[in-house]
Amino acid sequence: MYTTSLLVRQPCQAASPPLKTHPLHLRCPQPTLHCSTPSGTKTSVANCLCLGLRASSATLPPSSRASRWSLGGMTALVTGGTRGIGHAIVEELAGLGATVHTCARNDAELCSCLKKWKDGEESFQVTGSVCDVSSRADRQRLGDTVSSLFNGKLNILVNNVGTNIRKPIVDITAEEFSALVATNFESVFHLCQLAYPLLKASGSGSVVFTSSVSGFVSLKSMSVQGATKGAINQLTRSLACEWANDNIRSNAVAPWYIKTSMVEQVLSNREYLEEVYDRTPLHRLGDPAEVSSLVAFLCLPASSYITGQIICVDGGMSVNGFCPRTY
Ligand SMILES: NC(=O)c1ccc[n+]([C@@H]2O[C@H](COP(=O)([O-])OP(=O)(O)OC[C@H]3O[C@@H](n4cnc5c(N)ncnc54)[C@H](OP(=O)(O)O)[C@@H]3O)[C@@H](O)[C@H]2O)c1
């Protein structure tokens, strides 16, 4: 395991009185007298009931703007953070004040990223460990590492790793099928199970999955990858409902073509790239930072009422119906 430990600049937090949980489970600065409504105004407990505000074990979001847009004091695990979308997510979360742990299989690449995050222009609080998420034993070790690093508490789990094998359905071998399912879905499911006690212990957890538009629409030669992303989409919804009482939210982002090493080769074919542009209303590829900003938003207290959603980051591709060039 490697560690960088430079301080991260954090936005100022407005001072607020300590909140206690009222017996009715509404957060009240003065536990026996007042409650905060979702709009932030204070009202008496009796009024809460009159207004029909339902007592809930979930905590209300912080009311100051600075707190709603900060990840200061939060901990995060981001899988696959050395390249592409995962790399951008690590930087986005750390830049907003989170302490992040990431993993990848390539030791040298991981070391070089950690060095950059420590010594670069912007310094981030990031640690990392080598882990192949398709291995159950590696996942278990990763879970133990994160638990001990963050004292048994985790606010954010970003299940980002995913891979692809482009082949027609009839040509996919049993080994390829198993490898895709193990890396793209089994790993994600197990990491959620491992992270659950840590997310719950944090008091405010957020899980974000990197899905794909292939989980919604058919993409040529991507049947198994698309099926694993479809499974992730449903897991996103199931977790949102099953873990809501623990104040753990669950959302997914679903990109179309984003400029990363994963798609470099296929997009090096000029004709193919032109077809991608034609199919994309914004007529360009996406940048990893255009995905990581959405992931960060879904982790921020600012999105505290959003759960169970799968949001496309696709330049409009998934809503593109008929767009003739001749008209
Ligand atoms: N790029 C796109 O156009 C696009 C579109 C839709 C969805 N997505 C999804 O976005 C996610 C990230 O894709 P990307 O394009 O950013 O990929 P990428 O550029 O290939 O980066 C993948 C990252 O994950 C790590 N990784 C890969 N397999 C791993 C494993 N078995 N265990 C641990 N780490 C592993 C890689 O490091 P090591 O190789 O060292 O392990 C690397 O850090 C994937 O889930 C992908 O399906 C991407």
The ligand as a Gaussian input file, in Angstrom:
#p B3LYP/6-31G(d) Opt

LIG

0 1
 N      -14.399000       5.029000     -22.117000
 C      -15.634000       4.895000     -22.557000
 O      -15.966000       5.292000     -23.691000
 C      -16.676000       4.260000     -21.684000
 C      -18.006000       4.277000     -22.117000
 C      -18.978000       3.694000     -21.318000
 C      -18.644000       3.135000     -20.098000
 N      -17.343000       3.124000     -19.698000
 C      -17.041000       2.506000     -18.396000
 O      -16.217000       3.360000     -17.640000
 C      -15.421000       2.577000     -16.744000
 C      -13.978000       3.044000     -16.860000
 O      -13.573000       2.892000     -18.208000
 P      -12.321000       3.685000     -18.813000
 O      -12.648000       3.937000     -20.223000
 O      -11.935000       4.788000     -17.932000
 O      -11.220000       2.512000     -18.758000
 P       -9.633000       2.581000     -18.849000
 O       -9.163000       3.842000     -19.459000
 O       -9.240000       1.291000     -19.480000
 O       -9.173000       2.557000     -17.299000
 C       -9.507000       1.452000     -16.535000
 C       -8.945000       1.628000     -15.143000
 O       -9.381000       0.507000     -14.356000
 C       -8.259000      -0.291000     -13.959000
 N       -8.658000      -1.690000     -14.085000
 C       -9.053000      -2.357000     -15.188000
 N       -9.338000      -3.634000     -14.895000
 C       -9.135000      -3.768000     -13.556000
 C       -9.258000      -4.849000     -12.646000
 N       -9.642000      -6.075000     -13.064000
 N       -8.984000      -4.640000     -11.346000
 C       -8.575000      -3.421000     -10.910000
 N       -8.441000      -2.371000     -11.731000
 C       -8.715000      -2.539000     -13.038000
 C       -7.136000       0.103000     -14.916000
 O       -5.845000      -0.108000     -14.348000
 P       -5.066000      -1.532000     -14.572000
 O       -5.164000      -1.850000     -16.015000
 O       -3.689000      -1.281000     -14.069000
 O       -5.785000      -2.525000     -13.724000
 C       -7.441000       1.593000     -15.085000
 O       -7.006000       2.305000     -13.951000
 C      -15.664000       1.122000     -17.143000
 O      -16.598000       0.555000     -16.250000
 C      -16.258000       1.227000     -18.536000
 O      -17.117000       0.138000     -18.830000
 C      -16.345000       3.670000     -20.462000

